């Protein structure tokens, strides 16, 4: 398991998101047929906590993006997400790309 795997499992548990057809694929190594499934930021509710260091939710990040923050640096400056441990930067980065 990688830190990204943990993040996926945590969001599944915290937000009561339905498990994929083969839930074992969330923790077992990827097969040659493809990579591990990821729940994706788009499936998270706005209340989902993305940055635990500063308690920044998906909704707060979306609001910042709608306000004009379209880079990770801008999201960091506006919300402080990603300025602590940095573990949420991949999630924030995928959201900023939209």
Secondary structure, DSSP 8 states (H G I E B T S, - for coil): --HHHHHHHHHHHHTT----SSGGGGTS---TT-------GGGS-TT-EEETTTTEEHHHHHHHHHTT--SHHHHHHHH-TTSSS-TTHHHHHHHHT-
